[in-house]
Amino acid sequence: MASVIAKAPLRIGLSGGGTDLEPYCSKYGGVVLNATIDQYAYCKVEAHDDWIFKSIDLGVEEIFKFCPSEYVSDHPLKLLINSYLYLVQKSSIKSPVKITTYCETPPGSGLGSSSAVVVSLVSALSEYLNIPLGEYDIAQNALTIERKICNFPGGKQDQFASAFGGFNYIEFLNTGQVIVNPLRLSNKIQNMLEMNTVLYYVGKPRKNSRVIETNMYNLKNDISSIEATHKIKSACQEFKNKLLTGDVSGISKLMNDYWNLKLKTSNQIGSKELIDVYDYAIRNGATAAKISGAGGGGHMILFTEFENRHTLLTSLNSRDSGRVVPFKFVNNGVDVWRQ
């Protein structure tokens, strides 16, 4: 049988992050706006004599002479193993396989890397196992594997962003329904946003899930966190309108509003590294800055004007830690092919 390869894009969160977390999402409904970029997670599935699960970027490989009989809960490769076990139940193909994954960005980076890995896994495995899935199916299966089977805390936007690709305004209704609204931006507006946006890796990926878990706890128990998240949702709706009309100054203001509101949802979001980068960027040419993802570490999105872009990049590159990450927006979601 031919091998199958899938390639799933990572995303940057532009607005609304946190409204897709439970229990807020199920109670009030959430909205997010994100865009996929030219960094990817890959998965290859091929026939083999044994069941082999391998993560190249983690440097971990596990070999089974017989197919695992149940989901694993405490294993560095549980995303790979559990994705296979979940999907193989839906197929008549039970022969041994080798599954290899690789992601260009580490976990905890704030770019949805873990979810992109699962989306690539679901896409490659469904193709290999002859399970027909559309974009919504891929995202929902990835969400089930990551959140329910592997018990990784987090929101719902990453799986849909990676499956669909492009600029998306995603609604999470309190009924459980998800509606992905692709934003058909003109080339002019997309180029403008790309020119004005700088992606900066702080140099410290989020090391554990406590940032997300604290945020989720606060969304259940802390009135101020809930009120701040209400305002984040309203700002996301406004962000969409500013983006569609190419309102640079409006986008910049809303980005700063988001940053200040996000800090109110959890005291673990604004780590010293993030605060230092924010202050430094604003002093050196940025008009706005925000985290991408849950916070605590990873990447920040900086917004600047054309005249100040070079100054900002030069200043950031002179720092002892962190690095500017070159990127382009991409409009494709997950791709899968046989070879």
N, C-alpha and C positions, 0 to 999 in steps of 0.2 A: 504494500500500500504506500502511495506517495506521502511524503511528509507535508505538514501544514504549518505555515508561519502567519502570525498575526502581529500587527503593529498598531498600538493605541497611543494617541497623543495625550500629553499632560495638559493642565490648564492653569490659568491664573484667575483668581477670583477678583472681579472688579467691584461688585457691590452685593449686599444682601447676605453675606456669609454669617452663619449663626442662626438665621431664621429657618434653616433646613435641619436643625438639631431637634431631637426629642427631649422633653415632651412638648416644646413650643410648637413644633410643626403640626402635630396631631390635634392640638387644642386650638391654635389660631390660624394655621396655614402659614406658609412661608414663600418667599420669592428670592431668587438669586440671579445675578447676571455674571456670566463668566465667558472666557474665550480660550480656545485651545492654541497651543504654541508648538514650535518645531523641536520639542523634546519628547522622547517616546519610551514606551515600555514594549518589549517584544516577548513573544512566546513561540516556541517551536515544538510540535508534537510529531513523533515518528515511531514507527514500529520497532520493537526490540525484543530480545529474549527474556528480559526481566522488566519489572516496573521500576523505572529510574526517575527520580525527581531532582532537578538541579537548578540552583540559582547562581548564575555567573557572578553577579555583582555582590551577592552575600558570601560567595565562596563556599557554599554548602551543597552536598550531594547525598542522597539517600537511595539505597538499592534494596528492593524487595524481590525475593524469589516468588512470592505469592502476593496477589493483590491485597492491600490492607482491607481489613474487614469492617472497620468503623472509623468515623471521623477522629482526627487527632486534635487535642486541645493545647498541648504544650510541646510544640515542635517548631523549629525555625522555618520549616517548609510547609507549615500547615495551610497556607493559601494555595499552594500547588496541589498538595495531597487531597485536601478537602474539595477543591474545585473539581478534580478528576472524579472523586467518589460521588459527588453530587450529580454530575452530568452523566456519568456512565450508567446510572440507574435508568436514564431515559433512552438508552440505546441498546441494541442487540449485539454491538461490537464489544467483546470482553477481552480481546487479546492484549498482551503486554505492550506497554508504550514507554517511550522516554520523553519526558516533558522538561524543557529547558526554558528558563526565563532570564531576561536581562532588562534593567531599567537604567536610564541615563542619569537619573537623579535619585538620591538616597531617600529612604522613608523619613517622614517627619519634616520634609522640606517645604511643606505648604503648597505644593503644586499638584496634589492628588496622585502622587506616584504609586502608592499601594493600590488604589482603586484602578489606576490605569493598568497595572499588572494583572489584576483580576479580570478586567474587561478583555485584555489580550488573551488570557487563559480561557475565558468563556467562549470567545470568538473562535480561537484555534481548535479547542476541544469540540465545540458544536459542529464545526466543519468536518473535523476528522471522524467524529462519531455519527455523522449524517443526521444531525438534529437541526431542523430549520428554525432560525431565530432572527427576528428583526431587531432594530435598534432598541426599542423599548424592552423587548424580551432580554436582550443582552444586558442592558443596564439593571433590570429588575433581578435577573439571576445573579449578577455580580454583587448587587446590594444584599441579597439573601445570604450569599456565601460569606461576604465580609462581615456583615453586622450580626446575623443570626447564628451561622454555623461556626465562624471563627471568633465571634464575640469581640471584634475590634470596634471600639467606640468611634463615633463620627457622624457626620451629616449624610445627606443623600445626593448632593449635587455632583460629586466627582464622577460617579459611575455614568450619569447621563451626559455630562460634558464630554467624557472620553468616547462614549459610544456614538454620539451624534456629531461632535466636532463643530468648529466655527464659533460665532458669537451667539449665545443662547440666553434668552430670558426664560427661566424655568419656574413654573408655579407648582408648589406642593400644597395641594388642597387638604383641608382637615379631614376629608373623607378617605384619604390615602391615594387619591388619583394624582398622577404627575402629568403636567402638560409642558412639553418643550416647544417654545416659540423661537424659531430661528430668526435672527435679526439680519436682514439682507442689507448690510451696510454698503454704501457706495465705496468705490476704490479711494475716492478722495478722503472720506472720513476714516476709513481703515488705515490709510497711509498717515493721516494726521495723528491718529491715536498711537500708532507705532513710533512715529517720530518723537512724540512727546512723552513716551513711557520708557522708563529705565527699570530693568529687573536687577535686583541686587541680592546676592546671597550673603546673609549676615555672617555665616561661618560657623553656625551652631545649629544643626538640625534639632527639631524637637525630640528629646530623648525618650519620652514616655507619654502615656495617654492621659496623665493627670490634668493637663491643661484642658483637654476636651471634656473629661469627666467632671471637672469642677464647673465648667461652663454649663454642662447639661444639668448638674445639680442645682446651680443657681437659677436656671430657667424653670425649675420646678418649685423653688423655695424662696427666691429673693425677688421682691417686688421691683426694686430698682433695676435689676438685670432684665426683667421682663419688659419694663417700660422702655429701657434703652433699646431692646430688640424690636419693639413696636416701631420705634423711630428709625431703626436701621431698615426695616421693611418699607416704610414710607419713602425713605431716601432712595432705596433701590428702584422703586417705581419712577421716581423723578429722574434718577440716573439714566434710565432707559431713554426717556424723552430727550435729555441733554445729549446723549450719545447719538441718537438718530438724527439730530439737527446739527451735530458737530460743534456744540457749544463748549469750547475749551475751558473758558473761565468757570462755567457752571459745573463741569466735570471736576475741576480742581477743587472747588469749594465743597462739593459733595464728598469727595475723597477725604478731605480733612475732617468733615463732619463725621464720616464713618469711623475714622481712626479714634476720635474722641469718644464716640458712642461705644465702640468696641471695647475700649479700656474700662468702661463701666460695667461690662458684663462679667468680668472675672479679674481678680488681682494677679493672676498668673499669666495673662496674655502679654502684658507689656514688660518683658524681661529687660534687664539692664542693657543687653546688646541691642535690642530693638529700639529702645528709647534713645540710646546714644546715636544710632544710625539715623533715626528720624531727625533729631536735633542737628546733627552734622549736615544732613542733606538739605534741610531748610536753610541753613546758613550759607550753603554753597551752591545755590541755584535751583533747588527744587521748590515748586509751588505747593506741592502736596505729597503725602506719603501714606501708605497703609500696609498692613500685613497681607500676605496671601496665605490663607489657611487659618488654622486654629490659633496661631500665636505661640509665644515662648521661644521661637527660633525659626530658622528656615529662611524664606525669601521675603523681601519687601518690594512693593511696587512704588516707584517714585515717578512723580509727574513734573514735567518741566516745560519751559518755553524754548522755542527753536534757538533763540539767541543765547540761552544759558546752558544748552545741552552739553556743549564741549567743556565748559567750566565744571559742570557737575560731574561728568565722567572722569575728567582729570583729577578732581579732588577725591572722588571715591577710589580711584586706582592708586592714590598715594597713601591710603590707609594701610596699616600693618595687617589688619585682618579683614576678611570678607573679600568679595570680588564681584565685579559687574558681569552679568550673564547675558551675552548677546542672544537675541531671539527674534523670531518673526511669528506673526499670527498665521495660523493655518485654518483652512475651512473644512478640512476632511476629518471625519471621525475614524473609528477603527477600520483598518483594512485587513483582509485575510486572503491568502492564496495558497494553492498547492504547488509543490515542486518535486 
